[in-house]
Amino acid sequence: MENDTSPAADLSGLPRIIATLEQQLAELDRLRLHIGAAHLDAAIEQLRLEQARPRSS
């Protein structure tokens, strides 16, 4: 899978993706699956950083 960090990358769906991943994270925490939760939490943080990064036109 190629990592597209070009200005044209469409990030409009990230809020919904992050919300869905946060629901899954809560379920992993509830099930005490801490290693999986830690990996998912790191992925969510990366998506948040990508979303917050300024984009040039």
N, CA, C and O atoms as a Tinker XYZ file with bonds, in Angstrom:
   228  protein
     1  N      0.842000   -1.179000    0.000000    73     2
     2  CA     0.000000    0.000000    0.000000    64     1     3
     3  C      0.885000    1.238000    0.000000    63     2     4     5
     4  O      1.785000    1.367000    0.830000    81     3
     5  N      0.630000    2.134000   -0.919000    73     3     6
     6  CA     1.431000    3.338000   -1.062000    64     5     7
     7  C      0.923000    4.415000   -0.111000    63     6     8     9
     8  O     -0.284000    4.573000    0.069000    81     7
     9  N      1.846000    5.152000    0.497000    73     7    10
    10  CA     1.502000    6.231000    1.412000    64     9    11
    11  C      1.458000    7.535000    0.630000    63    10    12    13
    12  O      2.503000    8.065000    0.253000    81    11
    13  N      0.258000    8.061000    0.382000    73    11    14
    14  CA     0.092000    9.283000   -0.407000    64    13    15
    15  C      0.051000   10.483000    0.520000    63    14    16    17
    16  O     -0.954000   10.725000    1.189000    81    15
    17  N      1.145000   11.237000    0.561000    73    15    18
    18  CA     1.195000   12.439000    1.383000    64    17    19
    19  C      1.194000   13.689000    0.526000    63    18    20    21
    20  O      1.574000   14.762000    0.995000    81    19
    21  N      0.775000   13.565000   -0.718000    73    19    22
    22  CA     0.727000   14.712000   -1.614000    64    21    23
    23  C     -0.381000   15.666000   -1.193000    63    22    24    25
    24  O     -1.330000   15.255000   -0.525000    81    23
    25  N     -0.271000   16.948000   -1.580000    73    23    26
    26  CA    -1.313000   17.914000   -1.230000    64    25    27
    27  C     -2.692000   17.509000   -1.733000    63    26    28    29
    28  O     -3.702000   17.918000   -1.160000    81    27
    29  N     -2.748000   16.721000   -2.780000    73    27    30
    30  CA    -4.031000   16.332000   -3.354000    64    29    31
    31  C     -4.685000   15.169000   -2.607000    63    30    32    33
    32  O     -5.803000   14.777000   -2.939000    81    31
    33  N     -4.002000   14.615000   -1.607000    73    31    34
    34  CA    -4.570000   13.492000   -0.860000    64    33    35
    35  C     -5.889000   13.917000   -0.223000    63    34    36    37
    36  O     -5.973000   14.966000    0.416000    81    35
    37  N     -6.916000   13.092000   -0.406000    73    35    38
    38  CA    -8.243000   13.407000    0.128000    64    37    39
    39  C     -8.337000   12.916000    1.566000    63    38    40    41
    40  O     -8.355000   11.712000    1.819000    81    39
    41  N     -8.396000   13.848000    2.498000    73    39    42
    42  CA    -8.474000   13.519000    3.914000    64    41    43
    43  C     -9.855000   13.820000    4.481000    63    42    44    45
    44  O    -10.028000   13.831000    5.700000    81    43
    45  N    -10.827000   14.062000    3.632000    73    43    46
    46  CA   -12.153000   14.461000    4.105000    64    45    47
    47  C    -12.841000   13.375000    4.915000    63    46    48    49
    48  O    -13.702000   13.679000    5.741000    81    47
    49  N    -12.484000   12.127000    4.701000    73    47    50
    50  CA   -13.120000   11.037000    5.435000    64    49    51
    51  C    -12.447000   10.708000    6.759000    63    50    52    53
    52  O    -12.928000    9.843000    7.491000    81    51
    53  N    -11.340000   11.382000    7.085000    73    51    54
    54  CA   -10.610000   11.054000    8.300000    64    53    55
    55  C    -11.422000   11.196000    9.583000    63    54    56    57
    56  O    -11.305000   10.326000   10.446000    81    55
    57  N    -12.231000   12.228000    9.764000    73    55    58
    58  CA   -12.986000   12.312000   11.019000    64    57    59
    59  C    -13.865000   11.084000   11.270000    63    58    60    61
    60  O    -13.943000   10.596000   12.398000    81    59
    61  N    -14.512000   10.596000   10.240000    73    59    62
    62  CA   -15.370000    9.415000   10.400000    64    61    63
    63  C    -14.525000    8.168000   10.664000    63    62    64    65
    64  O    -14.902000    7.319000   11.472000    81    63
    65  N    -13.398000    8.061000    9.991000    73    63    66
    66  CA   -12.503000    6.920000   10.210000    64    65    67
    67  C    -11.973000    6.934000   11.636000    63    66    68    69
    68  O    -11.957000    5.902000   12.306000    81    67
    69  N    -11.539000    8.098000   12.100000    73    67    70
    70  CA   -11.017000    8.218000   13.460000    64    69    71
    71  C    -12.096000    7.863000   14.477000    63    70    72    73
    72  O    -11.815000    7.156000   15.445000    81    71
    73  N    -13.313000    8.334000   14.280000    73    71    74
    74  CA   -14.407000    8.021000   15.205000    64    73    75
    75  C    -14.661000    6.517000   15.265000    63    74    76    77
    76  O    -14.874000    5.964000   16.344000    81    75
    77  N    -14.637000    5.862000   14.119000    73    75    78
    78  CA   -14.844000    4.413000   14.074000    64    77    79
    79  C    -13.709000    3.684000   14.789000    63    78    80    81
    80  O    -13.950000    2.749000   15.552000    81    79
    81  N    -12.485000    4.110000   14.543000    73    79    82
    82  CA   -11.343000    3.485000   15.207000    64    81    83
    83  C    -11.383000    3.711000   16.716000    63    82    84    85
    84  O    -10.991000    2.831000   17.483000    81    83
    85  N    -11.852000    4.877000   17.148000    73    83    86
    86  CA   -11.975000    5.141000   18.582000    64    85    87
    87  C    -13.001000    4.220000   19.228000    63    86    88    89
    88  O    -12.820000    3.803000   20.372000    81    87
    89  N    -14.075000    3.898000   18.515000    73    87    90
    90  CA   -15.057000    2.936000   19.032000    64    89    91
    91  C    -14.410000    1.560000   19.183000    63    90    92    93
    92  O    -14.621000    0.873000   20.183000    81    91
    93  N    -13.630000    1.167000   18.195000    73    91    94
    94  CA   -12.938000   -0.121000   18.270000    64    93    95
    95  C    -11.915000   -0.125000   19.401000    63    94    96    97
    96  O    -11.743000   -1.136000   20.082000    81    95
    97  N    -11.240000    0.999000   19.601000    73    95    98
    98  CA   -10.281000    1.126000   20.692000    64    97    99
    99  C    -10.972000    0.944000   22.041000    63    98   100   101
   100  O    -10.458000    0.248000   22.917000    81    99
   101  N    -12.125000    1.562000   22.206000    73    99   102
   102  CA   -12.876000    1.420000   23.459000    64   101   103
   103  C    -13.253000   -0.041000   23.705000    63   102   104   105
   104  O    -13.199000   -0.519000   24.838000    81   103
   105  N    -13.628000   -0.734000   22.654000    73   103   106
   106  CA   -13.982000   -2.150000   22.798000    64   105   107
   107  C    -12.755000   -2.992000   23.156000    63   106   108   109
   108  O    -12.846000   -3.885000   23.998000    81   107
   109  N    -11.625000   -2.720000   22.536000    73   107   110
   110  CA   -10.399000   -3.441000   22.893000    64   109   111
   111  C    -10.029000   -3.190000   24.350000    63   110   112   113
   112  O     -9.622000   -4.114000   25.054000    81   111
   113  N    -10.168000   -1.948000   24.807000    73   111   114
   114  CA    -9.904000   -1.630000   26.210000    64   113   115
   115  C    -10.863000   -2.390000   27.124000    63   114   116   117
   116  O    -10.457000   -2.933000   28.151000    81   115
   117  N    -12.129000   -2.422000   26.740000    73   115   118
   118  CA   -13.134000   -3.115000   27.550000    64   117   119
   119  C    -12.799000   -4.603000   27.672000    63   118   120   121
   120  O    -13.002000   -5.210000   28.723000    81   119
   121  N    -12.290000   -5.175000   26.592000    73   119   122
   122  CA   -11.927000   -6.590000   26.579000    64   121   123
   123  C    -10.538000   -6.844000   27.176000    63   122   124   125
   124  O    -10.078000   -7.984000   27.233000    81   123
   125  N     -9.883000   -5.780000   27.613000    73   123   126
   126  CA    -8.538000   -5.850000   28.205000    64   125   127
   127  C     -7.502000   -6.403000   27.225000    63   126   128   129
   128  O     -6.583000   -7.125000   27.610000    81   127
   129  N     -7.672000   -6.053000   25.970000    73   127   130
   130  CA    -6.710000   -6.436000   24.934000    64   129   131
   131  C     -5.750000   -5.264000   24.730000    63   130   132   133
   132  O     -5.809000   -4.553000   23.727000    81   131
   133  N     -4.876000   -5.088000   25.701000    73   131   134
   134  CA    -4.070000   -3.874000   25.793000    64   133   135
   135  C     -3.037000   -3.719000   24.678000    63   134   136   137
   136  O     -2.782000   -2.598000   24.238000    81   135
   137  N     -2.448000   -4.794000   24.220000    73   135   138
   138  CA    -1.449000   -4.669000   23.150000    64   137   139
   139  C     -2.121000   -4.210000   21.861000    63   138   140   141
   140  O     -1.633000   -3.301000   21.189000    81   139
   141  N     -3.238000   -4.838000   21.522000    73   139   142
   142  CA    -3.989000   -4.413000   20.337000    64   141   143
   143  C     -4.473000   -2.984000   20.472000    63   142   144   145
   144  O     -4.439000   -2.216000   19.510000    81   143
   145  N     -4.925000   -2.625000   21.670000    73   143   146
   146  CA    -5.399000   -1.264000   21.915000    64   145   147
   147  C     -4.263000   -0.258000   21.750000    63   146   148   149
   148  O     -4.470000    0.827000   21.206000    81   147
   149  N     -3.083000   -0.605000   22.209000    73   147   150
   150  CA    -1.941000    0.306000   22.088000    64   149   151
   151  C     -1.581000    0.543000   20.623000    63   150   152   153
   152  O     -1.281000    1.669000   20.226000    81   151
   153  N     -1.612000   -0.511000   19.831000    73   151   154
   154  CA    -1.321000   -0.359000   18.401000    64   153   155
   155  C     -2.384000    0.503000   17.717000    63   154   156   157
   156  O     -2.059000    1.369000   16.904000    81   155
   157  N     -3.628000    0.266000   18.043000    73   155   158
   158  CA    -4.712000    1.048000   17.441000    64   157   159
   159  C     -4.635000    2.502000   17.893000    63   158   160   161
   160  O     -4.867000    3.411000   17.096000    81   159
   161  N     -4.312000    2.728000   19.160000    73   159   162
   162  CA    -4.176000    4.087000   19.674000    64   161   163
   163  C     -3.067000    4.835000   18.929000    63   162   164   165
   164  O     -3.219000    6.014000   18.611000    81   163
   165  N     -1.965000    4.157000   18.655000    73   163   166
   166  CA    -0.872000    4.785000   17.900000    64   165   167
   167  C     -1.314000    5.126000   16.479000    63   166   168   169
   168  O     -0.956000    6.179000   15.951000    81   167
   169  N     -2.081000    4.249000   15.869000    73   167   170
   170  CA    -2.580000    4.515000   14.513000    64   169   171
   171  C     -3.525000    5.712000   14.505000    63   170   172   173
   172  O     -3.471000    6.545000   13.600000    81   171
   173  N     -4.389000    5.796000   15.513000    73   171   174
   174  CA    -5.313000    6.931000   15.617000    64   173   175
   175  C     -4.525000    8.228000   15.765000    63   174   176   177
   176  O     -4.853000    9.233000   15.134000    81   175
   177  N     -3.496000    8.208000   16.590000    73   175   178
   178  CA    -2.680000    9.408000   16.791000    64   177   179
   179  C     -2.007000    9.837000   15.488000    63   178   180   181
   180  O     -1.938000   11.030000   15.193000    81   179
   181  N     -1.515000    8.884000   14.713000    73   179   182
   182  CA    -0.906000    9.210000   13.419000    64   181   183
   183  C     -1.932000    9.853000   12.481000    63   182   184   185
   184  O     -1.614000   10.812000   11.778000    81   183
   185  N     -3.151000    9.331000   12.472000    73   183   186
   186  CA    -4.198000    9.916000   11.631000    64   185   187
   187  C     -4.533000   11.336000   12.081000    63   186   188   189
   188  O     -4.748000   12.219000   11.251000    81   187
   189  N     -4.577000   11.554000   13.392000    73   187   190
   190  CA    -4.848000   12.911000   13.904000    64   189   191
   191  C     -3.750000   13.880000   13.485000    63   190   192   193
   192  O     -4.029000   15.013000   13.093000    81   191
   193  N     -2.508000   13.434000   13.567000    73   191   194
   194  CA    -1.392000   14.288000   13.148000    64   193   195
   195  C     -1.475000   14.600000   11.661000    63   194   196   197
   196  O     -1.249000   15.736000   11.244000    81   195
   197  N     -1.796000   13.593000   10.869000    73   195   198
   198  CA    -1.941000   13.790000    9.420000    64   197   199
   199  C     -3.068000   14.779000    9.124000    63   198   200   201
   200  O     -2.948000   15.632000    8.245000    81   199
   201  N     -4.154000   14.650000    9.865000    73   199   202
   202  CA    -5.309000   15.528000    9.667000    64   201   203
   203  C     -4.962000   16.976000   10.034000    63   202   204   205
   204  O     -5.443000   17.907000    9.389000    81   203
   205  N     -4.141000   17.168000   11.053000    73   203   206
   206  CA    -3.808000   18.508000   11.533000    64   205   207
   207  C     -2.696000   19.168000   10.718000    63   206   208   209
   208  O     -2.512000   20.384000   10.785000    81   207
   209  N     -1.963000   18.374000    9.955000    73   207   210
   210  CA    -0.841000   18.915000    9.186000    64   209   211
   211  C     -1.343000   19.857000    8.103000    63   210   212   213
   212  O     -2.251000   19.513000    7.347000    81   211
   213  N     -0.748000   21.053000    8.028000    73   211   214
   214  CA    -1.168000   22.006000    6.986000    64   213   215
   215  C     -0.924000   21.439000    5.594000    63   214   216   217
   216  O      0.075000   20.761000    5.356000    81   215
   217  N     -1.819000   21.715000    4.703000    73   215   218
   218  CA    -1.736000   21.253000    3.310000    64   217   219
   219  C     -1.508000   22.444000    2.397000    63   218   220   221
   220  O     -2.141000   23.489000    2.553000    81   219
   221  N     -0.609000   22.282000    1.451000    73   219   222
   222  CA    -0.438000   23.331000    0.443000    64   221   223
   223  C     -1.321000   23.002000   -0.749000    63   222   224   225
   224  O     -1.586000   21.834000   -1.032000    81   223
   225  N     -1.769000   24.026000   -1.437000    73   223   226
   226  CA    -2.685000   23.814000   -2.568000    64   225   227
   227  C     -1.960000   23.510000   -3.838000    63   226   228
   228  O     -2.591000   23.307000   -4.875000    81   227
